[in-house]
Amino acid sequence: MEEHFRKANWTEESISILVDFVTDPERWAVIRGKFSPSLTVQKKQRVWEEIAERYFKKYIYNTDISDVVSK
């Protein structure tokens, strides 16, 4: 039987850094913008990947991009 390990809790500092990354005006416009020919799902996905990459450079957690997006 495969064991399931619980992921670490998010710290206040890590949440604050993540909020700073997401609320950057350029990223925020893409994340919250309406879909159009110039704003596609792929562009939004790239922004989330960039945010996750920057976050993972700062913090090493056993998490993935879906955890970052959901947080």
C-alpha positions in Angstrom: 0.0 0.0 0.0 1.4 3.4 -1.0 1.8 5.9 1.8 0.3 9.4 1.4 2.4 12.2 2.9 0.8 15.5 3.8 2.3 18.6 2.3 3.7 21.3 4.4 1.5 24.2 5.5 2.0 27.6 3.8 3.8 30.1 6.0 2.8 33.7 6.4 6.0 34.7 4.6 5.5 32.4 1.7 1.9 33.6 1.2 3.1 37.2 1.3 5.7 36.5 -1.4 3.2 34.7 -3.5 0.8 37.6 -3.2 3.5 40.0 -4.3 4.3 37.9 -7.4 0.6 37.6 -8.4 -0.4 41.2 -7.8 2.4 42.6 -9.9 0.4 44.9 -12.3 1.5 43.2 -15.5 0.8 39.7 -14.2 -2.4 40.7 -12.5 -3.8 42.2 -15.8 -3.1 38.8 -17.5 -4.5 36.7 -14.7 -7.7 38.6 -14.2 -8.2 39.7 -17.9 -10.9 38.5 -20.1 -10.0 36.1 -22.9 -9.5 37.7 -26.3 -7.4 37.0 -29.4 -4.4 38.7 -27.6 -5.1 37.1 -24.2 -5.2 33.3 -24.5 -5.3 30.4 -22.1 -1.7 29.7 -23.1 -0.6 33.2 -22.1 -2.4 32.9 -18.7 -0.8 29.5 -18.2 2.7 30.9 -19.0 2.2 33.7 -16.4 1.2 31.1 -13.8 4.3 29.0 -14.7 6.5 32.1 -14.3 5.0 32.9 -10.9 5.5 29.3 -9.8 9.0 29.3 -11.1 9.9 32.5 -9.2 8.2 31.1 -6.1 10.1 27.8 -6.3 13.4 29.6 -6.6 12.6 31.4 -3.3 11.0 28.4 -1.4 11.7 24.7 -1.8 8.5 22.9 -1.0 7.0 19.6 -2.2 4.4 21.3 -4.3 3.5 22.0 -7.9 2.0 24.7 -10.0 -1.6 23.6 -9.3 -1.0 24.3 -5.6 0.3 27.7 -6.4 -2.7 28.5 -8.6 -5.2 27.3 -6.0 -3.5 29.2 -3.2 
